[in-house]
Every structure is written in structure tokens, then in C-alpha cells.
Amino acid sequence: MELTPAAKKFILHWGEMGQAWGINRTMAQVHALLFVAPDSLDAEEISRLLDVSRSNVSTSLRELMTWGIVKRVHVIGDRRDRFEALKDVMETFRVIMAERKRREMDPTIALLEHCVEEAEGGDSRDDYTREQLEKMLDFTRMLTAWYSQIDRLPTPALRRIFTAGAKIARMFGAQTPHEANVN
């Protein structure tokens, strides 16, 4: 496989975006490469195409597999492990969101619950802190409950929600940029 100019641009940009999201640049680039690759690739091919060390590729592949967005595949007659990314964008979105919830939101809720409980046992100096932490806990629970409801929707319904964003916003009183300029 040889990378096209568009693939190279996408891979480089995905690496930059990964860093902005707190993900290792090489890991994001490996994911991007596998996403645009028409066939599965082995670690040596990935290393050559991205011009990164084999060990960095192996580490990235292991992490991407724990996230559930890359899987190991085998090809008859080929002894090497090959890898491919999920190709469905909506499924990739769902898997990443579920993993971020598990890694970030669930521990945050547990910590906030512990902190609120600890502040409840304190003296009056803890009242303001407790109130603020309760607000954050309520918001975080609300956000994760919303996520759980959205995650249960079938993909076609989720697509309709994404494409109906402006209509939903107007339903709740938001104006589109065009409407705001007219008024």
C-alpha cells in the first residue's frame, strides 16, 4: 500500500486531533491509517507507512485494541498478525464514547460522590464546597444518563438526531446564525 496525498493529510491531522483529545499522536495516526486502508495491515507495514518505530506501533495497536476500535485479523497463508480498524463511523463513535465514559466519567462520578459524602460530614466551612460538588455531580449524572439513552438508539435514529440538530435547537428557542442576523 502507498499513501495518497489525501490519506497522508488525514493521518497527520488525525494525529494532531488525537493529541488535542489527550491521545498519543502515533496511536491516533495508526488508527487513521487503518481506517483509510482498504485491507488489513501488519505492524511492519504500519511502521513503514508512518515512519515510526515498530515498538511504537505495537504499543499503539495494543491500546487501540483495548479501546475496541482496532482488531487483529488473520489471513490464510500469512503467519503475521494483521490489523484493521472499525470502518463504520457511527460504530467507531459509539465505541469511543463508551470507552471515554468508562475511563473518565464513571471515575469522576465515583470521586464526586465520595467528596460530597466527605463534605457532608464536615463543618459549616464545607457547605459551599459541598453545594458546588453536588451541582457538578448532578450535571455529570445527567450527562451520563443522557449518553446512556442516546447509546441505546439504533444507528438510523442516532443519525436522524445528529442531522436534526438545528431543528431540535429551534424547538427549544435557539436561533440559527441566519435568524440571529435578521433580527
C-alpha positions in Angstrom: 0.0 0.0 0.0 1.1 3.5 -0.8 -0.4 6.5 0.9 -2.3 9.1 -1.3 -1.8 12.8 -0.5 -5.4 12.9 0.9 -4.6 9.9 3.2 -1.4 11.5 4.4 -3.2 14.7 5.2 -5.9 12.9 7.1 -3.4 10.8 9.0 -1.4 13.8 10.1 -4.5 15.8 11.1 -5.9 12.8 13.0 -2.7 12.6 14.9 -2.9 16.3 15.8 -6.6 15.9 16.8 -5.7 12.8 18.9 -3.2 14.9 20.9 -5.9 17.6 21.4 -8.1 14.9 22.9 -5.4 13.5 25.1 -4.4 10.6 22.9 -0.9 9.7 21.8 -0.2 11.1 18.3 1.2 7.8 17.0 -1.8 5.9 18.3 -4.2 8.3 16.5 -2.1 8.1 13.3 -2.2 4.3 13.4 -5.9 4.4 13.8 -6.3 6.8 10.9 -4.1 4.7 8.7 -6.1 1.6 9.5 -9.3 3.5 8.9 -8.4 4.5 5.4 -6.6 1.3 4.5 -8.7 -0.8 2.2 -7.1 -4.0 3.5 -5.7 -5.1 6.9 -2.1 -4.2 7.5 0.7 -5.9 9.6 2.7 -4.0 12.1 5.8 -3.8 9.8 3.6 -2.2 7.0 2.2 0.3 9.5 5.7 1.1 10.8 7.0 1.7 7.3 4.0 3.8 6.1 4.0 6.0 9.2 7.8 6.1 9.5 7.6 5.3 13.2 9.3 2.6 15.3 7.9 -0.9 15.3 7.7 -0.8 19.2 5.6 2.4 19.0 3.3 0.7 16.5 3.0 -2.4 18.7 2.1 -0.2 21.8 -0.4 1.8 19.8 -2.0 -1.3 18.4 -2.4 -2.9 21.8 -4.0 0.3 23.2 -6.3 0.7 20.1 -7.4 -2.9 20.6 -8.2 -2.3 24.3 -10.4 0.7 23.1 -12.1 -1.7 20.8 -11.7 0.3 17.6 -9.0 -1.9 16.1 -9.0 -5.7 15.8 -6.4 -8.4 15.0 -7.3 -10.4 11.9 -5.6 -13.4 10.2 -5.3 -14.1 6.6 -4.9 -17.6 5.3 -1.3 -18.3 4.3 0.0 -15.3 6.2 1.6 -16.0 9.5 1.8 -12.4 10.6 -0.9 -10.7 12.6 -2.8 -8.1 10.6 -4.9 -5.3 11.9 -8.0 -3.4 10.8 -10.0 -0.6 12.2 -13.7 -0.4 12.5 -14.9 1.1 9.3 -18.3 2.3 10.3 -18.0 5.8 11.6 -21.1 5.6 13.8 -19.9 2.4 15.4 -16.5 3.9 16.0 -18.1 6.9 17.6 -20.2 4.6 19.9 -17.2 2.6 20.9 -15.0 5.6 21.7 -17.8 7.3 23.6 -18.4 4.1 25.7 -14.7 3.8 26.5 -14.4 7.5 27.4 -17.4 7.2 29.7 -15.9 4.1 31.4 -12.4 5.7 31.7 -13.4 9.3 32.5 -17.0 9.8 33.6 -17.5 6.8 35.8 -14.4 7.5 37.9 -15.4 11.2 38.1 -18.9 10.3 39.4 -17.3 8.0 42.0 -14.9 10.7 43.1 -17.6 13.4 43.3 -19.9 11.1 45.3 -17.0 10.4 47.8 -16.2 14.2 48.0 -19.9 15.1 48.6 -20.2 12.5 51.3 -17.0 13.7 52.9 -18.1 17.4 52.8 -21.5 16.4 54.4 -19.6 15.1 57.4 -17.6 18.3 57.7 -18.3 21.6 59.4 -20.0 24.7 58.0 -16.9 25.7 56.1 -17.6 22.7 53.8 -21.2 23.9 52.9 -20.2 25.9 49.8 -17.8 23.2 48.6 -20.5 20.5 49.1 -23.1 22.6 47.2 -20.7 23.1 44.3 -19.7 19.5 44.2 -23.4 18.4 44.3 -24.1 20.7 41.3 -21.2 19.1 39.4 -22.3 15.6 40.4 -25.9 16.2 39.3 -24.6 17.6 36.0 -22.3 14.6 35.4 -25.0 12.1 36.3 -27.4 13.9 33.9 -24.8 13.8 31.1 -24.1 10.1 31.6 -27.8 9.3 31.8 -28.4 11.2 28.5 -25.5 9.4 27.0 -26.9 6.0 28.1 -30.3 6.9 26.5 -28.7 8.0 23.2 -26.4 4.9 23.1 -29.4 2.6 23.2 -30.8 4.1 20.0 -30.3 2.2 16.7 -27.9 3.8 14.3 -30.5 5.2 11.9 -32.2 7.0 14.8 -28.9 8.4 16.0 -28.2 9.7 12.5 -31.6 11.4 12.4 -30.8 13.1 15.8 -27.4 14.3 14.5 -28.9 15.7 11.3 -31.9 17.3 13.1 -29.7 19.3 15.4 -30.8 22.7 14.1 -34.5 21.7 14.3 -34.1 20.5 17.8 -32.3 23.7 18.9 -35.0 25.8 17.4 -37.6 23.7 19.2 -36.0 24.9 22.4 -35.7 28.5 21.4 -32.3 28.8 19.8 -31.9 30.8 16.7 -29.8 29.8 13.7 -27.0 32.2 12.8 -29.1 33.4 9.8 -32.1 34.1 12.1 -30.0 35.9 14.6 -28.6 38.3 11.9 -32.1 39.0 10.5 -33.5 40.1 13.9 
